[in-house]
Amino acid sequence: MPRFLDENGEPTHDEKAAAVDPESGEPVTTPARNLWVTETALTTALNTSYFVESVATFSIVMGFASCWRGSGSSS
């Protein structure tokens, strides 16, 4: 997905052909690309947190199972 917009509002990969924002002097970026990058980052963070929560739950359950098994085997 092209990063910049040219003078006609068309996407372009060339930073030199991109339109310049009069306030900041920086090339104008593609709003759809910015939204896509943000969505990808947030989706990755959400999936990672779900995975970590699942691993933590598994660890807690295995800890309780180990304690239960250890306390029942002493004679």
CHARMM internal coordinates of N, CA and C (Angstrom, degrees):
IC EDIT
DIST 1 N 1 CA 1.4421
DIST 1 CA 1 C 1.5389
ANGL 1 N 1 CA 1 C 107.44
DIST 1 C 2 N 1.3134
ANGL 1 CA 1 C 2 N 117.14
DIHE 1 N 1 CA 1 C 2 N 126.67
DIST 2 N 2 CA 1.4693
ANGL 1 C 2 N 2 CA 119.79
DIHE 1 CA 1 C 2 N 2 CA -178.74
DIST 2 CA 2 C 1.5284
ANGL 2 N 2 CA 2 C 112.26
DIHE 1 C 2 N 2 CA 2 C -61.48
DIST 2 C 3 N 1.3080
ANGL 2 CA 2 C 3 N 115.35
DIHE 2 N 2 CA 2 C 3 N 145.75
DIST 3 N 3 CA 1.4606
ANGL 2 C 3 N 3 CA 121.12
DIHE 2 CA 2 C 3 N 3 CA -175.07
DIST 3 CA 3 C 1.5333
ANGL 3 N 3 CA 3 C 113.08
DIHE 2 C 3 N 3 CA 3 C -86.37
DIST 3 C 4 N 1.3241
ANGL 3 CA 3 C 4 N 117.52
DIHE 3 N 3 CA 3 C 4 N -29.95
DIST 4 N 4 CA 1.4565
ANGL 3 C 4 N 4 CA 120.99
DIHE 3 CA 3 C 4 N 4 CA -172.36
DIST 4 CA 4 C 1.5286
ANGL 4 N 4 CA 4 C 111.92
DIHE 3 C 4 N 4 CA 4 C -117.88
DIST 4 C 5 N 1.3481
ANGL 4 CA 4 C 5 N 114.64
DIHE 4 N 4 CA 4 C 5 N 166.03
DIST 5 N 5 CA 1.4613
ANGL 4 C 5 N 5 CA 122.18
DIHE 4 CA 4 C 5 N 5 CA 172.97
DIST 5 CA 5 C 1.5235
ANGL 5 N 5 CA 5 C 107.93
DIHE 4 C 5 N 5 CA 5 C -115.73
DIST 5 C 6 N 1.3575
ANGL 5 CA 5 C 6 N 115.84
DIHE 5 N 5 CA 5 C 6 N 140.08
DIST 6 N 6 CA 1.4618
ANGL 5 C 6 N 6 CA 118.39
DIHE 5 CA 5 C 6 N 6 CA 177.40
DIST 6 CA 6 C 1.5256
ANGL 6 N 6 CA 6 C 110.12
DIHE 5 C 6 N 6 CA 6 C -87.34
DIST 6 C 7 N 1.3268
ANGL 6 CA 6 C 7 N 116.78
DIHE 6 N 6 CA 6 C 7 N -172.07
DIST 7 N 7 CA 1.4718
ANGL 6 C 7 N 7 CA 121.89
DIHE 6 CA 6 C 7 N 7 CA -177.22
DIST 7 CA 7 C 1.5284
ANGL 7 N 7 CA 7 C 112.44
DIHE 6 C 7 N 7 CA 7 C -61.54
DIST 7 C 8 N 1.3312
ANGL 7 CA 7 C 8 N 117.40
DIHE 7 N 7 CA 7 C 8 N -28.16
DIST 8 N 8 CA 1.4669
ANGL 7 C 8 N 8 CA 121.68
DIHE 7 CA 7 C 8 N 8 CA -179.20
DIST 8 CA 8 C 1.5192
ANGL 8 N 8 CA 8 C 112.65
DIHE 7 C 8 N 8 CA 8 C -89.71
DIST 8 C 9 N 1.3218
ANGL 8 CA 8 C 9 N 117.65
DIHE 8 N 8 CA 8 C 9 N -0.26
DIST 9 N 9 CA 1.4618
ANGL 8 C 9 N 9 CA 121.25
DIHE 8 CA 8 C 9 N 9 CA -178.81
DIST 9 CA 9 C 1.5090
ANGL 9 N 9 CA 9 C 114.00
DIHE 8 C 9 N 9 CA 9 C 85.50
DIST 9 C 10 N 1.3304
ANGL 9 CA 9 C 10 N 116.16
DIHE 9 N 9 CA 9 C 10 N 10.44
DIST 10 N 10 CA 1.4634
ANGL 9 C 10 N 10 CA 121.01
DIHE 9 CA 9 C 10 N 10 CA 179.06
DIST 10 CA 10 C 1.5243
ANGL 10 N 10 CA 10 C 109.33
DIHE 9 C 10 N 10 CA 10 C -89.57
DIST 10 C 11 N 1.3270
ANGL 10 CA 10 C 11 N 117.50
DIHE 10 N 10 CA 10 C 11 N 143.00
DIST 11 N 11 CA 1.4684
ANGL 10 C 11 N 11 CA 120.58
DIHE 10 CA 10 C 11 N 11 CA 178.44
DIST 11 CA 11 C 1.5240
ANGL 11 N 11 CA 11 C 111.98
DIHE 10 C 11 N 11 CA 11 C -65.25
DIST 11 C 12 N 1.3290
ANGL 11 CA 11 C 12 N 116.19
DIHE 11 N 11 CA 11 C 12 N 143.80
DIST 12 N 12 CA 1.4662
ANGL 11 C 12 N 12 CA 121.65
DIHE 11 CA 11 C 12 N 12 CA 177.36
DIST 12 CA 12 C 1.5238
ANGL 12 N 12 CA 12 C 109.77
DIHE 11 C 12 N 12 CA 12 C -147.35
DIST 12 C 13 N 1.3162
ANGL 12 CA 12 C 13 N 115.11
DIHE 12 N 12 CA 12 C 13 N 150.47
DIST 13 N 13 CA 1.4606
ANGL 12 C 13 N 13 CA 120.94
DIHE 12 CA 12 C 13 N 13 CA 176.81
DIST 13 CA 13 C 1.5307
ANGL 13 N 13 CA 13 C 111.24
DIHE 12 C 13 N 13 CA 13 C -90.40
DIST 13 C 14 N 1.3234
ANGL 13 CA 13 C 14 N 116.29
DIHE 13 N 13 CA 13 C 14 N -17.29
DIST 14 N 14 CA 1.4592
ANGL 13 C 14 N 14 CA 121.91
DIHE 13 CA 13 C 14 N 14 CA -174.32
DIST 14 CA 14 C 1.5298
ANGL 14 N 14 CA 14 C 110.48
DIHE 13 C 14 N 14 CA 14 C -85.34
DIST 14 C 15 N 1.3137
ANGL 14 CA 14 C 15 N 116.45
DIHE 14 N 14 CA 14 C 15 N 117.01
DIST 15 N 15 CA 1.4650
ANGL 14 C 15 N 15 CA 121.10
DIHE 14 CA 14 C 15 N 15 CA -179.03
DIST 15 CA 15 C 1.5302
ANGL 15 N 15 CA 15 C 111.52
DIHE 14 C 15 N 15 CA 15 C -65.96
DIST 15 C 16 N 1.3335
ANGL 15 CA 15 C 16 N 116.67
DIHE 15 N 15 CA 15 C 16 N -31.92
DIST 16 N 16 CA 1.4646
ANGL 15 C 16 N 16 CA 120.46
DIHE 15 CA 15 C 16 N 16 CA -179.30
DIST 16 CA 16 C 1.5258
ANGL 16 N 16 CA 16 C 112.03
DIHE 15 C 16 N 16 CA 16 C -73.31
DIST 16 C 17 N 1.3380
ANGL 16 CA 16 C 17 N 117.19
DIHE 16 N 16 CA 16 C 17 N -26.12
DIST 17 N 17 CA 1.4677
ANGL 16 C 17 N 17 CA 121.03
DIHE 16 CA 16 C 17 N 17 CA 179.18
DIST 17 CA 17 C 1.5310
ANGL 17 N 17 CA 17 C 111.69
DIHE 16 C 17 N 17 CA 17 C -88.31
DIST 17 C 18 N 1.3102
ANGL 17 CA 17 C 18 N 117.37
DIHE 17 N 17 CA 17 C 18 N -5.33
DIST 18 N 18 CA 1.4661
ANGL 17 C 18 N 18 CA 121.22
DIHE 17 CA 17 C 18 N 18 CA -176.81
DIST 18 CA 18 C 1.5225
ANGL 18 N 18 CA 18 C 110.98
DIHE 17 C 18 N 18 CA 18 C -74.93
DIST 18 C 19 N 1.3239
ANGL 18 CA 18 C 19 N 115.39
DIHE 18 N 18 CA 18 C 19 N 150.81
DIST 19 N 19 CA 1.4571
ANGL 18 C 19 N 19 CA 120.82
DIHE 18 CA 18 C 19 N 19 CA 174.52
DIST 19 CA 19 C 1.5256
ANGL 19 N 19 CA 19 C 108.40
DIHE 18 C 19 N 19 CA 19 C -67.87
DIST 19 C 20 N 1.3228
ANGL 19 CA 19 C 20 N 116.87
DIHE 19 N 19 CA 19 C 20 N 152.59
DIST 20 N 20 CA 1.4599
ANGL 19 C 20 N 20 CA 121.88
DIHE 19 CA 19 C 20 N 20 CA -178.31
DIST 20 CA 20 C 1.5237
ANGL 20 N 20 CA 20 C 109.01
DIHE 19 C 20 N 20 CA 20 C -107.89
DIST 20 C 21 N 1.3264
ANGL 20 CA 20 C 21 N 115.97
DIHE 20 N 20 CA 20 C 21 N 130.82
DIST 21 N 21 CA 1.4597
ANGL 20 C 21 N 21 CA 121.68
DIHE 20 CA 20 C 21 N 21 CA 176.63
DIST 21 CA 21 C 1.5289
ANGL 21 N 21 CA 21 C 108.21
DIHE 20 C 21 N 21 CA 21 C -70.69
DIST 21 C 22 N 1.3495
ANGL 21 CA 21 C 22 N 118.26
DIHE 21 N 21 CA 21 C 22 N 122.80
DIST 22 N 22 CA 1.4656
ANGL 21 C 22 N 22 CA 119.16
DIHE 21 CA 21 C 22 N 22 CA -176.55
DIST 22 CA 22 C 1.5318
ANGL 22 N 22 CA 22 C 114.08
DIHE 21 C 22 N 22 CA 22 C -66.37
DIST 22 C 23 N 1.3142
ANGL 22 CA 22 C 23 N 117.92
DIHE 22 N 22 CA 22 C 23 N -26.02
DIST 23 N 23 CA 1.4701
ANGL 22 C 23 N 23 CA 120.79
DIHE 22 CA 22 C 23 N 23 CA -178.48
DIST 23 CA 23 C 1.5231
ANGL 23 N 23 CA 23 C 112.25
DIHE 22 C 23 N 23 CA 23 C -78.43
DIST 23 C 24 N 1.3209
ANGL 23 CA 23 C 24 N 116.49
DIHE 23 N 23 CA 23 C 24 N -45.98
DIST 24 N 24 CA 1.4666
ANGL 23 C 24 N 24 CA 119.68
DIHE 23 CA 23 C 24 N 24 CA -175.64
DIST 24 CA 24 C 1.5217
ANGL 24 N 24 CA 24 C 113.70
DIHE 23 C 24 N 24 CA 24 C -99.38
DIST 24 C 25 N 1.3366
ANGL 24 CA 24 C 25 N 117.06
DIHE 24 N 24 CA 24 C 25 N -21.40
DIST 25 N 25 CA 1.4593
ANGL 24 C 25 N 25 CA 120.17
DIHE 24 CA 24 C 25 N 25 CA -177.06
DIST 25 CA 25 C 1.5129
ANGL 25 N 25 CA 25 C 113.27
DIHE 24 C 25 N 25 CA 25 C 79.34
DIST 25 C 26 N 1.3275
ANGL 25 CA 25 C 26 N 117.84
DIHE 25 N 25 CA 25 C 26 N 4.02
DIST 26 N 26 CA 1.4621
ANGL 25 C 26 N 26 CA 123.41
DIHE 25 CA 25 C 26 N 26 CA 179.62
DIST 26 CA 26 C 1.5329
ANGL 26 N 26 CA 26 C 109.91
DIHE 25 C 26 N 26 CA 26 C -92.68
DIST 26 C 27 N 1.3369
ANGL 26 CA 26 C 27 N 117.22
DIHE 26 N 26 CA 26 C 27 N 156.95
DIST 27 N 27 CA 1.4736
ANGL 26 C 27 N 27 CA 119.85
DIHE 26 CA 26 C 27 N 27 CA 175.27
DIST 27 CA 27 C 1.5309
ANGL 27 N 27 CA 27 C 110.80
DIHE 26 C 27 N 27 CA 27 C -63.32
DIST 27 C 28 N 1.3248
ANGL 27 CA 27 C 28 N 116.10
DIHE 27 N 27 CA 27 C 28 N 146.52
DIST 28 N 28 CA 1.4611
ANGL 27 C 28 N 28 CA 121.86
DIHE 27 CA 27 C 28 N 28 CA -179.88
DIST 28 CA 28 C 1.5225
ANGL 28 N 28 CA 28 C 108.82
DIHE 27 C 28 N 28 CA 28 C -77.09
DIST 28 C 29 N 1.3304
ANGL 28 CA 28 C 29 N 116.93
DIHE 28 N 28 CA 28 C 29 N 125.96
DIST 29 N 29 CA 1.4659
ANGL 28 C 29 N 29 CA 121.43
DIHE 28 CA 28 C 29 N 29 CA -179.17
DIST 29 CA 29 C 1.5284
ANGL 29 N 29 CA 29 C 110.47
DIHE 28 C 29 N 29 CA 29 C -91.58
DIST 29 C 30 N 1.3165
ANGL 29 CA 29 C 30 N 114.74
DIHE 29 N 29 CA 29 C 30 N 159.18
DIST 30 N 30 CA 1.4588
ANGL 29 C 30 N 30 CA 121.81
DIHE 29 CA 29 C 30 N 30 CA 179.19
DIST 30 CA 30 C 1.5269
ANGL 30 N 30 CA 30 C 109.36
DIHE 29 C 30 N 30 CA 30 C -77.93
DIST 30 C 31 N 1.3410
ANGL 30 CA 30 C 31 N 118.61
DIHE 30 N 30 CA 30 C 31 N 120.24
DIST 31 N 31 CA 1.4669
ANGL 30 C 31 N 31 CA 120.09
DIHE 30 CA 30 C 31 N 31 CA -179.19
DIST 31 CA 31 C 1.5379
ANGL 31 N 31 CA 31 C 113.17
DIHE 30 C 31 N 31 CA 31 C -62.17
DIST 31 C 32 N 1.3240
ANGL 31 CA 31 C 32 N 117.32
DIHE 31 N 31 CA 31 C 32 N -36.32
DIST 32 N 32 CA 1.4675
ANGL 31 C 32 N 32 CA 120.39
DIHE 31 CA 31 C 32 N 32 CA -179.67
DIST 32 CA 32 C 1.5274
ANGL 32 N 32 CA 32 C 110.73
DIHE 31 C 32 N 32 CA 32 C -64.79
DIST 32 C 33 N 1.3360
ANGL 32 CA 32 C 33 N 116.40
DIHE 32 N 32 CA 32 C 33 N -36.96
DIST 33 N 33 CA 1.4680
ANGL 32 C 33 N 33 CA 119.67
DIHE 32 CA 32 C 33 N 33 CA 178.40
DIST 33 CA 33 C 1.5205
ANGL 33 N 33 CA 33 C 110.86
DIHE 32 C 33 N 33 CA 33 C -67.93
DIST 33 C 34 N 1.3143
ANGL 33 CA 33 C 34 N 116.97
DIHE 33 N 33 CA 33 C 34 N -41.89
DIST 34 N 34 CA 1.4585
ANGL 33 C 34 N 34 CA 120.60
DIHE 33 CA 33 C 34 N 34 CA 178.20
DIST 34 CA 34 C 1.5250
ANGL 34 N 34 CA 34 C 111.02
DIHE 33 C 34 N 34 CA 34 C -60.94
DIST 34 C 35 N 1.3305
ANGL 34 CA 34 C 35 N 116.43
DIHE 34 N 34 CA 34 C 35 N -41.54
DIST 35 N 35 CA 1.4635
ANGL 34 C 35 N 35 CA 120.82
DIHE 34 CA 34 C 35 N 35 CA 177.39
DIST 35 CA 35 C 1.5219
ANGL 35 N 35 CA 35 C 110.70
DIHE 34 C 35 N 35 CA 35 C -63.90
DIST 35 C 36 N 1.3336
ANGL 35 CA 35 C 36 N 116.85
DIHE 35 N 35 CA 35 C 36 N -42.47
DIST 36 N 36 CA 1.4609
ANGL 35 C 36 N 36 CA 121.24
DIHE 35 CA 35 C 36 N 36 CA -179.65
DIST 36 CA 36 C 1.5267
ANGL 36 N 36 CA 36 C 111.25
DIHE 35 C 36 N 36 CA 36 C -63.67
DIST 36 C 37 N 1.3446
ANGL 36 CA 36 C 37 N 117.34
DIHE 36 N 36 CA 36 C 37 N -43.10
DIST 37 N 37 CA 1.4622
ANGL 36 C 37 N 37 CA 120.92
DIHE 36 CA 36 C 37 N 37 CA -179.90
DIST 37 CA 37 C 1.5270
ANGL 37 N 37 CA 37 C 110.08
DIHE 36 C 37 N 37 CA 37 C -64.07
DIST 37 C 38 N 1.3310
ANGL 37 CA 37 C 38 N 117.02
DIHE 37 N 37 CA 37 C 38 N -43.39
DIST 38 N 38 CA 1.4624
ANGL 37 C 38 N 38 CA 120.78
DIHE 37 CA 37 C 38 N 38 CA 178.72
DIST 38 CA 38 C 1.5254
ANGL 38 N 38 CA 38 C 110.93
DIHE 37 C 38 N 38 CA 38 C -63.71
DIST 38 C 39 N 1.3233
ANGL 38 CA 38 C 39 N 117.20
DIHE 38 N 38 CA 38 C 39 N -43.77
DIST 39 N 39 CA 1.4680
ANGL 38 C 39 N 39 CA 121.31
DIHE 38 CA 38 C 39 N 39 CA 179.73
DIST 39 CA 39 C 1.5175
ANGL 39 N 39 CA 39 C 110.99
DIHE 38 C 39 N 39 CA 39 C -62.00
DIST 39 C 40 N 1.3272
ANGL 39 CA 39 C 40 N 117.18
DIHE 39 N 39 CA 39 C 40 N -41.41
DIST 40 N 40 CA 1.4583
ANGL 39 C 40 N 40 CA 121.20
DIHE 39 CA 39 C 40 N 40 CA 179.63
DIST 40 CA 40 C 1.5273
ANGL 40 N 40 CA 40 C 111.16
DIHE 39 C 40 N 40 CA 40 C -64.23
DIST 40 C 41 N 1.3200
ANGL 40 CA 40 C 41 N 116.46
DIHE 40 N 40 CA 40 C 41 N -42.85
DIST 41 N 41 CA 1.4654
ANGL 40 C 41 N 41 CA 120.23
DIHE 40 CA 40 C 41 N 41 CA 179.84
DIST 41 CA 41 C 1.5266
ANGL 41 N 41 CA 41 C 111.17
DIHE 40 C 41 N 41 CA 41 C -64.84
DIST 41 C 42 N 1.3327
ANGL 41 CA 41 C 42 N 117.04
DIHE 41 N 41 CA 41 C 42 N -43.65
DIST 42 N 42 CA 1.4658
ANGL 41 C 42 N 42 CA 120.18
DIHE 41 CA 41 C 42 N 42 CA -179.44
DIST 42 CA 42 C 1.5254
ANGL 42 N 42 CA 42 C 111.97
DIHE 41 C 42 N 42 CA 42 C -68.70
DIST 42 C 43 N 1.3298
ANGL 42 CA 42 C 43 N 116.95
DIHE 42 N 42 CA 42 C 43 N -37.40
DIST 43 N 43 CA 1.4667
ANGL 42 C 43 N 43 CA 120.50
DIHE 42 CA 42 C 43 N 43 CA 177.35
DIST 43 CA 43 C 1.5198
ANGL 43 N 43 CA 43 C 110.74
DIHE 42 C 43 N 43 CA 43 C -64.49
DIST 43 C 44 N 1.3175
ANGL 43 CA 43 C 44 N 116.76
DIHE 43 N 43 CA 43 C 44 N -42.33
DIST 44 N 44 CA 1.4678
ANGL 43 C 44 N 44 CA 120.95
DIHE 43 CA 43 C 44 N 44 CA 178.12
DIST 44 CA 44 C 1.5245
ANGL 44 N 44 CA 44 C 110.65
DIHE 43 C 44 N 44 CA 44 C -62.34
DIST 44 C 45 N 1.3211
ANGL 44 CA 44 C 45 N 117.04
DIHE 44 N 44 CA 44 C 45 N -43.04
DIST 45 N 45 CA 1.4698
ANGL 44 C 45 N 45 CA 120.66
DIHE 44 CA 44 C 45 N 45 CA 179.22
DIST 45 CA 45 C 1.5255
ANGL 45 N 45 CA 45 C 110.58
DIHE 44 C 45 N 45 CA 45 C -63.61
DIST 45 C 46 N 1.3238
ANGL 45 CA 45 C 46 N 117.39
DIHE 45 N 45 CA 45 C 46 N -41.72
DIST 46 N 46 CA 1.4574
ANGL 45 C 46 N 46 CA 120.73
DIHE 45 CA 45 C 46 N 46 CA 179.47
DIST 46 CA 46 C 1.5248
ANGL 46 N 46 CA 46 C 111.26
DIHE 45 C 46 N 46 CA 46 C -64.72
DIST 46 C 47 N 1.3278
ANGL 46 CA 46 C 47 N 117.35
DIHE 46 N 46 CA 46 C 47 N -45.11
DIST 47 N 47 CA 1.4671
ANGL 46 C 47 N 47 CA 120.51
DIHE 46 CA 46 C 47 N 47 CA 179.37
DIST 47 CA 47 C 1.5232
ANGL 47 N 47 CA 47 C 111.62
DIHE 46 C 47 N 47 CA 47 C -64.74
DIST 47 C 48 N 1.3152
ANGL 47 CA 47 C 48 N 117.13
DIHE 47 N 47 CA 47 C 48 N -37.97
DIST 48 N 48 CA 1.4617
ANGL 47 C 48 N 48 CA 120.83
DIHE 47 CA 47 C 48 N 48 CA 178.61
DIST 48 CA 48 C 1.5196
ANGL 48 N 48 CA 48 C 110.78
DIHE 47 C 48 N 48 CA 48 C -65.85
DIST 48 C 49 N 1.3243
ANGL 48 CA 48 C 49 N 117.46
DIHE 48 N 48 CA 48 C 49 N -43.09
DIST 49 N 49 CA 1.4642
ANGL 48 C 49 N 49 CA 119.92
DIHE 48 CA 48 C 49 N 49 CA 179.94
DIST 49 CA 49 C 1.5296
ANGL 49 N 49 CA 49 C 111.06
DIHE 48 C 49 N 49 CA 49 C -66.12
DIST 49 C 50 N 1.3338
ANGL 49 CA 49 C 50 N 117.47
DIHE 49 N 49 CA 49 C 50 N -36.52
DIST 50 N 50 CA 1.4654
ANGL 49 C 50 N 50 CA 120.17
DIHE 49 CA 49 C 50 N 50 CA 176.45
DIST 50 CA 50 C 1.5264
ANGL 50 N 50 CA 50 C 110.59
DIHE 49 C 50 N 50 CA 50 C -63.44
DIST 50 C 51 N 1.3395
ANGL 50 CA 50 C 51 N 117.06
DIHE 50 N 50 CA 50 C 51 N -43.76
DIST 51 N 51 CA 1.4568
ANGL 50 C 51 N 51 CA 121.19
DIHE 50 CA 50 C 51 N 51 CA 178.64
DIST 51 CA 51 C 1.5249
ANGL 51 N 51 CA 51 C 111.02
DIHE 50 C 51 N 51 CA 51 C -61.70
DIST 51 C 52 N 1.3228
ANGL 51 CA 51 C 52 N 116.77
DIHE 51 N 51 CA 51 C 52 N -44.81
DIST 52 N 52 CA 1.4651
ANGL 51 C 52 N 52 CA 120.94
DIHE 51 CA 51 C 52 N 52 CA -179.20
DIST 52 CA 52 C 1.5262
ANGL 52 N 52 CA 52 C 110.43
DIHE 51 C 52 N 52 CA 52 C -63.73
DIST 52 C 53 N 1.3292
ANGL 52 CA 52 C 53 N 117.53
DIHE 52 N 52 CA 52 C 53 N -39.62
DIST 53 N 53 CA 1.4609
ANGL 52 C 53 N 53 CA 120.31
DIHE 52 CA 52 C 53 N 53 CA 178.05
DIST 53 CA 53 C 1.5341
ANGL 53 N 53 CA 53 C 110.48
DIHE 52 C 53 N 53 CA 53 C -64.14
DIST 53 C 54 N 1.3246
ANGL 53 CA 53 C 54 N 117.20
DIHE 53 N 53 CA 53 C 54 N -39.26
DIST 54 N 54 CA 1.4634
ANGL 53 C 54 N 54 CA 120.75
DIHE 53 CA 53 C 54 N 54 CA 178.52
DIST 54 CA 54 C 1.5332
ANGL 54 N 54 CA 54 C 111.27
DIHE 53 C 54 N 54 CA 54 C -65.40
DIST 54 C 55 N 1.3222
ANGL 54 CA 54 C 55 N 117.09
DIHE 54 N 54 CA 54 C 55 N -41.36
DIST 55 N 55 CA 1.4660
ANGL 54 C 55 N 55 CA 120.69
DIHE 54 CA 54 C 55 N 55 CA 178.21
DIST 55 CA 55 C 1.5283
ANGL 55 N 55 CA 55 C 109.94
DIHE 54 C 55 N 55 CA 55 C -65.00
DIST 55 C 56 N 1.3188
ANGL 55 CA 55 C 56 N 117.92
DIHE 55 N 55 CA 55 C 56 N -40.43
DIST 56 N 56 CA 1.4644
ANGL 55 C 56 N 56 CA 121.44
DIHE 55 CA 55 C 56 N 56 CA 179.37
DIST 56 CA 56 C 1.5219
ANGL 56 N 56 CA 56 C 110.63
DIHE 55 C 56 N 56 CA 56 C -64.36
DIST 56 C 57 N 1.3250
ANGL 56 CA 56 C 57 N 117.02
DIHE 56 N 56 CA 56 C 57 N -43.00
DIST 57 N 57 CA 1.4700
ANGL 56 C 57 N 57 CA 120.53
DIHE 56 CA 56 C 57 N 57 CA 178.40
DIST 57 CA 57 C 1.5255
ANGL 57 N 57 CA 57 C 110.30
DIHE 56 C 57 N 57 CA 57 C -62.63
DIST 57 C 58 N 1.3236
ANGL 57 CA 57 C 58 N 117.28
DIHE 57 N 57 CA 57 C 58 N -43.75
DIST 58 N 58 CA 1.4599
ANGL 57 C 58 N 58 CA 121.03
DIHE 57 CA 57 C 58 N 58 CA 178.07
DIST 58 CA 58 C 1.5277
ANGL 58 N 58 CA 58 C 110.54
DIHE 57 C 58 N 58 CA 58 C -60.44
DIST 58 C 59 N 1.3339
ANGL 58 CA 58 C 59 N 116.80
DIHE 58 N 58 CA 58 C 59 N -42.44
DIST 59 N 59 CA 1.4683
ANGL 58 C 59 N 59 CA 120.43
DIHE 58 CA 58 C 59 N 59 CA -179.77
DIST 59 CA 59 C 1.5268
ANGL 59 N 59 CA 59 C 111.59
DIHE 58 C 59 N 59 CA 59 C -63.72
DIST 59 C 60 N 1.3158
ANGL 59 CA 59 C 60 N 117.04
DIHE 59 N 59 CA 59 C 60 N -41.28
DIST 60 N 60 CA 1.4669
ANGL 59 C 60 N 60 CA 120.98
DIHE 59 CA 59 C 60 N 60 CA 178.96
DIST 60 CA 60 C 1.5235
ANGL 60 N 60 CA 60 C 110.65
DIHE 59 C 60 N 60 CA 60 C -64.24
DIST 60 C 61 N 1.3280
ANGL 60 CA 60 C 61 N 116.51
DIHE 60 N 60 CA 60 C 61 N -45.50
DIST 61 N 61 CA 1.4687
ANGL 60 C 61 N 61 CA 120.60
DIHE 60 CA 60 C 61 N 61 CA 179.97
DIST 61 CA 61 C 1.5283
ANGL 61 N 61 CA 61 C 110.52
DIHE 60 C 61 N 61 CA 61 C -63.03
DIST 61 C 62 N 1.3319
ANGL 61 CA 61 C 62 N 117.65
DIHE 61 N 61 CA 61 C 62 N -43.23
DIST 62 N 62 CA 1.4618
ANGL 61 C 62 N 62 CA 120.32
DIHE 61 CA 61 C 62 N 62 CA 179.07
DIST 62 CA 62 C 1.5297
ANGL 62 N 62 CA 62 C 110.86
DIHE 61 C 62 N 62 CA 62 C -66.48
DIST 62 C 63 N 1.3299
ANGL 62 CA 62 C 63 N 117.89
DIHE 62 N 62 CA 62 C 63 N -34.20
DIST 63 N 63 CA 1.4615
ANGL 62 C 63 N 63 CA 120.73
DIHE 62 CA 62 C 63 N 63 CA 176.68
DIST 63 CA 63 C 1.5120
ANGL 63 N 63 CA 63 C 111.77
DIHE 62 C 63 N 63 CA 63 C -64.47
DIST 63 C 64 N 1.3376
ANGL 63 CA 63 C 64 N 116.74
DIHE 63 N 63 CA 63 C 64 N -46.07
DIST 64 N 64 CA 1.4669
ANGL 63 C 64 N 64 CA 120.34
DIHE 63 CA 63 C 64 N 64 CA 177.27
DIST 64 CA 64 C 1.5242
ANGL 64 N 64 CA 64 C 111.21
DIHE 63 C 64 N 64 CA 64 C -63.41
DIST 64 C 65 N 1.3393
ANGL 64 CA 64 C 65 N 116.92
DIHE 64 N 64 CA 64 C 65 N -40.36
DIST 65 N 65 CA 1.4653
ANGL 64 C 65 N 65 CA 120.39
DIHE 64 CA 64 C 65 N 65 CA 179.23
DIST 65 CA 65 C 1.5326
ANGL 65 N 65 CA 65 C 110.71
DIHE 64 C 65 N 65 CA 65 C -64.51
DIST 65 C 66 N 1.3151
ANGL 65 CA 65 C 66 N 116.95
DIHE 65 N 65 CA 65 C 66 N -39.65
DIST 66 N 66 CA 1.4642
ANGL 65 C 66 N 66 CA 120.35
DIHE 65 CA 65 C 66 N 66 CA 178.98
DIST 66 CA 66 C 1.5301
ANGL 66 N 66 CA 66 C 110.98
DIHE 65 C 66 N 66 CA 66 C -66.71
DIST 66 C 67 N 1.3233
ANGL 66 CA 66 C 67 N 116.78
DIHE 66 N 66 CA 66 C 67 N -41.21
DIST 67 N 67 CA 1.4712
ANGL 66 C 67 N 67 CA 120.61
DIHE 66 CA 66 C 67 N 67 CA 177.64
DIST 67 CA 67 C 1.5280
ANGL 67 N 67 CA 67 C 110.71
DIHE 66 C 67 N 67 CA 67 C -64.48
DIST 67 C 68 N 1.3134
ANGL 67 CA 67 C 68 N 116.06
DIHE 67 N 67 CA 67 C 68 N -43.39
DIST 68 N 68 CA 1.4598
ANGL 67 C 68 N 68 CA 120.53
DIHE 67 CA 67 C 68 N 68 CA -179.91
DIST 68 CA 68 C 1.5248
ANGL 68 N 68 CA 68 C 110.47
DIHE 67 C 68 N 68 CA 68 C -64.05
DIST 68 C 69 N 1.3266
ANGL 68 CA 68 C 69 N 116.67
DIHE 68 N 68 CA 68 C 69 N -44.14
DIST 69 N 69 CA 1.4703
ANGL 68 C 69 N 69 CA 120.92
DIHE 68 CA 68 C 69 N 69 CA 179.45
DIST 69 CA 69 C 1.5232
ANGL 69 N 69 CA 69 C 110.51
DIHE 68 C 69 N 69 CA 69 C -66.81
DIST 69 C 70 N 1.3143
ANGL 69 CA 69 C 70 N 117.30
DIHE 69 N 69 CA 69 C 70 N -39.67
DIST 70 N 70 CA 1.4691
ANGL 69 C 70 N 70 CA 120.51
DIHE 69 CA 69 C 70 N 70 CA -179.80
DIST 70 CA 70 C 1.5234
ANGL 70 N 70 CA 70 C 112.70
DIHE 69 C 70 N 70 CA 70 C -67.66
DIST 70 C 71 N 1.3268
ANGL 70 CA 70 C 71 N 117.17
DIHE 70 N 70 CA 70 C 71 N -36.23
DIST 71 N 71 CA 1.4690
ANGL 70 C 71 N 71 CA 119.07
DIHE 70 CA 70 C 71 N 71 CA -179.03
DIST 71 CA 71 C 1.5291
ANGL 71 N 71 CA 71 C 112.84
DIHE 70 C 71 N 71 CA 71 C -76.71
DIST 71 C 72 N 1.3061
ANGL 71 CA 71 C 72 N 117.16
DIHE 71 N 71 CA 71 C 72 N -23.43
DIST 72 N 72 CA 1.4667
ANGL 71 C 72 N 72 CA 120.53
DIHE 71 CA 71 C 72 N 72 CA -178.87
DIST 72 CA 72 C 1.4995
ANGL 72 N 72 CA 72 C 113.95
DIHE 71 C 72 N 72 CA 72 C -87.38
DIST 72 C 73 N 1.3181
ANGL 72 CA 72 C 73 N 118.89
DIHE 72 N 72 CA 72 C 73 N -14.44
DIST 73 N 73 CA 1.4612
ANGL 72 C 73 N 73 CA 120.16
DIHE 72 CA 72 C 73 N 73 CA -174.93
DIST 73 CA 73 C 1.5292
ANGL 73 N 73 CA 73 C 112.89
DIHE 72 C 73 N 73 CA 73 C -92.81
DIST 73 C 74 N 1.3242
ANGL 73 CA 73 C 74 N 118.72
DIHE 73 N 73 CA 73 C 74 N -7.55
DIST 74 N 74 CA 1.4706
ANGL 73 C 74 N 74 CA 119.23
DIHE 73 CA 73 C 74 N 74 CA -179.38
DIST 74 CA 74 C 1.5239
ANGL 74 N 74 CA 74 C 109.28
DIHE 73 C 74 N 74 CA 74 C -78.63
DIST 74 C 75 N 1.3324
ANGL 74 CA 74 C 75 N 115.78
DIHE 74 N 74 CA 74 C 75 N 135.42
DIST 75 N 75 CA 1.4534
ANGL 74 C 75 N 75 CA 119.90
DIHE 74 CA 74 C 75 N 75 CA -177.60
DIST 75 CA 75 C 1.5125
ANGL 75 N 75 CA 75 C 111.92
DIHE 74 C 75 N 75 CA 75 C -107.26
END
COOR INIT
IC SEED 1 N 1 CA 1 C
IC BUILD
